[in-house]
Amino acid sequence: MSGRPPAASVLLLRDGRAEPRELDEVPALLAAGTGVVWVDVARPDDDVLDLLRATFRFHPLALSDSARRNPMPKLHSYPDHAFLVLHAPERGLGGHMHSLELDQFIGPGYLVTVHGPLNPALDPRIALTETDAVRARLDAGRLRPGSGHELAAAIAAAVVRRLQRHLEELTAEVWELERTVTSGHFGDAEQFLEEMFRVRHGLLSVATMATLDHQVYERLTQLADVADDRGRELALDVVDRFARIATMAESQRAYIQGVIEFYQTRTNTKMTIAAERLAVIAGVTLPVTALSSVLGMNVIVSDETHWPLLILLLAVMAAMSVAMLVWARRKGWW
């Protein structure tokens, strides 16, 4: 993906066709009421926001939220429309998980999607993945929404697919890490542990986003204007899919946490064994060192060496070392 997308695009959905229209045609299209009007805003600049304010009369706070980054998904219900904020993940450098925001103004005969502010490190078209996928289905005739809520549900389902794709990628990494841990071939231990923490962070991000998206979309299904119609049925399906993604991501996160704990336990056990062996070595050499430091200069001097005393001293040292080793062995330290 590359290139800067247009600030906004308009589609009129009617008779199974998606007809491109201009932004200044939106008021007339809404007045005609002959189809579903979809306005997709890639960059919510002042001109686009002024048009949305004048044409749709959205609540000022909702418009303000659509122009800035929202830390959490949310849903606000108004008499003639609903304002919905969803988040989707995108993996960046070093395992960082970016949060892509997709805002939706949902009405019975229209849908306005606004792509939230994007991290400059990401390609601008990445944020359009879900809407581009839905647009392709419309062009191919595989999607024929009869209301704004049906179109919104199709886009939310595309958000679910993004979550699922990241979950599948992370799950494959979990399997590979688990295989490496059980085989005992770690390589650089610090780097390997960092890799496991990175995967766990990714799974936690997916689980959190799916859970929060599930909560706000479930609330959407309880609104009166989506009850007893096709839009509510599709919304309930999206709610179920968000819940399943959240559950699976949380299960995989718990699994990789178990792998991390197994790895740390194995590493700590090895370090404990090494420390015990070093302690045995220190214990064996300590009395020998003490004895030689006290008597050594009295046995080996510059003028002459007292060989009988030296032999006796070496024998005592050897006996002490053997005694220490036997004692450590009986204690089960080596």
N, C-alpha and C positions, 0 to 999 in steps of 0.2 A: 504494500500500500504506500502511496506517496501522493503528494500534491495537496493543495489546500482546497477543501470542499467549499461550495457556495454557502453563503450565510444562511439561506433557507430555500426550501423547495416545496412545491404544492402539487398534490395529486387529487383528482376527483375520481372517486370509485363508484361506478354505476354500471349496471347491466353486465357485470363480470369483467369490466375493462378498467384499467388504470390510466386516466388521461392527465398528462402533465399540464399544469396551468401556471399562470403568473401570480405573484404575491398580491398584486393590486386587484386581482379578480376575486379574492376571498370573500369580501362583503357580498358581492352579487351571487356567488355560489351558495353561500349560507342562506341568503334570502330566497333563492330558487328552491332549495331543499330537495333537489333531484338525486342526491347521492350522498356518500360519505366524503367529507372534505378532510384531507390529511395534510397538515402543515408540519414539515420536519425542519427544525431550526438547529443548524450545526453550530452557529455562533450567535448567541443572543446579544447582538449589538443594540444600540439605542433606537435605530430606525425600526428594527424588527419588533422590539418591545413596545414601541409606540403604536405600531400597527395592531399588535395583539391587544393592547389596552383599549384602543379605540374600537376595534372590530368585535372582539369577544367579551369585552368588559370584565376581564378576569380581576379577581381581588388583588389589590396592590401588594399585599404581603406575599401572595403566591407568585406574582410576577417577580418580586424581589428575590424570593427563594430560587426561582428558575435561573436567575442571572449570577448566582454565587454558588460556591461549593457548600453542600450540606453534609455534615459529618455522619448523619444517620438517615435511613429511609423514613418517609413520613407520608401521611395521608390527611388531606383536608377536604371536607365535604361542603359544598355550597348548594344553593337551591337548584341551579341549572347545570352544574358540572362538578367534577371531582379533580383535585390536584394530587398527583401521586409522584413520589420520588423513589426510584429503585437504584440499587448499586450492583455492579458486576465487577469481577476481578480481572486484572491483566498483569501478568508476571513481568517484572523488570529486571534490571541488572542486580547481581548479588542476592537474588532471592527475594527482593522487595516486591510486595504485592500491591500494585496500584488499584485504586478504587475508581471505577468509571461510573459516572452518574448519568442517569436517564430520567428526565422529568416528563410527566404526561398530564396534559389537561384533557379530561375525557368528558365528552358530551354525547348526547344521543345521536347527533348527525355529524359529528366531527371529532377529530383527534389532533391535538397539537403536541408534538414531541420536541423537547428541548434537551440538547446534550450539554451537560454541565461543564464547567471549566476543566480543562485537561492539563495534566502535568506536561510542561514543555519538552520533557525527555521522550514523550510518546508521539508516534505518528498521529496526526489529527484524524485520519480516516479510521483508526482503530476504534474510536468511539462510535462510528457509524456501522459497525459490523452487524448488529441486530437489525437495525432499520434497513440496511442494504439487503439482508437476507429476506426480510418480509417483502421488500419491494420486488425482489426477484420472483418470489412466489406469486405476487400479484400480476406481474408481467406474463408469467407462464400460465396464468389462469387456475392455479392450484389453490388460491385463496380468494374468497369472495365475501368479504365481511359486509354485513347488513347494517352495522351500527358502529359508532366510535368505540363502544365497549368490546365488540368482537375484534376490531383491529388492535386495540390496546392489549387484549389477551394474547393475540398472535405475537406481538412484540415482546410481551413478558415471557412467553414460551421460548423465544429466541434468547432471552437473558438466562433462562434456565439451562438452555443448551450450552451457553458459554460456561456457566458454573460446572456443568457436567463434564465438559471437555477438560477443564483444569483439574477436576477431581480425578478423571481417568489418568491424566499425565502424572499427577502426584502419587496416585496409587501404584502405578508402574514403578516409580522411584522407590516407594516404600518396599515393594517386593525385592528390588535389587539390593537395597540396603540390608534388608533382613537376611538375604542370602549371603551377603558379605560378612555379616556379623556371625552367623552360624558356621561359616567356613573358617573363620578366624583370620582372614587376610584383610587387614585394615589399611595398610600403608601408613601414611601420615595420620597419626591418631587425632591430632588437633583438627586437621582439615576434615577428617571423616566425621568427627563429632559435629563440626560446624555444618556439614552437609545434612546430617540428620535433623539438626535444629532448624535449618532452612526449610526442609520438607514439612516439618511439624508446623512451622509458622504458616506455610502455604495452606495446609489443611485447616488450620484454625481460622484463617481468613475466609476460606470458602464456606466453612460451617457457619461462621458469624454472619456473613452476607446473606446466605441462603435463609438462615433463621429470621433475620430482620425483614428481609423481603417477604418471607412467608407471613409474618405477622401483619404487615401493612396490607398485603393483598387479600388476606383472609378478612380483614375489616372491610375491604372494598366490596366483597360479596354480600355483605350485610346491608349495603345501602339500598334504599327503596327503588332507585331508578335502574338497578340492574337485576332486580328480582323478577322471577318468572319469565325470563327470556333467554335467548341463546347466549347472550353475553355473560349471564350469571353462570350458566353451565360451563362455559369455557374458563371463566375465572376460577371456578371451583377446581377444575382440572389443574390449572396453574398452581393453585394453593397446594394441592397434593404433591405436585412435582417439586415445588420448593421444599416442602417438608421432607420428602425422601432424600433429596440432595443433602439437606442439613444433617439428617440422621446418618447417612453413609459417610459424609465427611468427618463427622464427629467420631464414628466408629474407627475410621482409618487413623484419625489423630490419636485415639487411645491405643491403637495397635502400634504406631510408630513410637509412642511414649514407652510402651512395653519393650520395644526393641532397644530404645535408648537406655532404659534401666538395666536390661540384660547386658548390654555392652559395658555400661559403667560398672556393674557388679563384677563382670569378668575382669575388667581392667583393674579395679580396686583389689580384687583377690590376688591377681598377679603381683601387684605392688606390695600387698601385705606379705605374701610369701617371700618376695625379694627382701623386704625389710627384716623378716625373721631370720633369713639366712645371713644377712649382713650382721644382725645382732649376734648370731652364733659365732661368726668369724671374729667379731670384736670381743666377744666374751672369751674365746679361746686365746686370743693374742694378748688380752689385757694383763693377766697374771705373768705371762712370759715377759712382757714389756716392763712391768713393774720390777720383776726380779732382776732382769738384766740391767736396769737403770741403777739399782742399788748396788749390785755386786760386780757388774761388768768391769768397771775401772779397777777393782781390786784383784781381778783375775788376769786381765790382759792389760799390762802396763807397758810403758815405752822401753824399760830396761830388760824385762824378761816376762815370759808368760808362765803362769802357774798351771801347767797342763793337768795335773790331777784334779785341781779345783775346777778348771774349765770343763773337763769331761763330766765331773759330778754336776756342775751347773747345767750343762746341756741335757744330761739325763733327767734332772729334776724338771727342766722346762718341758721336755718331751712327755714326761709322766703327767705333768699338769695339763698339757694340751689334750692328751688322750683322755684323762679323767673328765675334762670339760666336754669333750665330744661325746663321751659315753653318757654323761649326765643329760646333755641336750637331746641325745637320741631317745633316752628313756622318757623325757618330757614330751616327745613327739614334735620337736621344733624343726627337725630335718630328717 
